């Protein structure tokens, strides 16, 4: 089956081996990320997704701050694999910090009380779609990336370091850069385990 969207999605893969040489200028990468988030759907068109886009030394700072926080909770004699991961993420060209604006979510809860309990979940859906949109757009430009979740461990440190508004809640981190290694084949579980189709 030939489908352009599926072709794009198949390019989106987890790349841990990152380098600093991007195939397009950083200004273009910045605009790509902004456009992807701008076009990602959100419930009630809330547009609650936020992002901090970091390049170079600012991106490296993300991973040094996260590493410092992890050192407080991971035993030193078991820390070597974690340190290697942090170094790998820092080796990339940039990082996107994905946030959801809690003020926007609270506003929707007040405006639509019937759905109040559901809006945090809706925001997570929006966040996931924004992340996929960015990841797929980067992949189309030949930029490798992965999605990480070192929150809430370093939320406060990152917010302070980068001037993040207090209403923004950290959802995920996406280090990105040039492909510095091969990516293995993607495997899939059996369709019978995942899908039910009726009535065709």
Secondary structure, DSSP 4 states (H G I P E B T S, - for coil): ---HHHHHHHH--B---EES--SS-HHHHHHHHHHHHHHS--GGG---EEEEEEEHHHHHHHHHHHHHHHHTTS-GGG-HHHHHHHHHHHTSSEEEEEEEEHHHHHHHHHH-GGGGGGHHHHHHHHHHHHHHHHHHHHHHTT-EE--B--TTTTHHHHHHHHT--TTEEEEEEEEEEEE-S--PPP----HHHH------
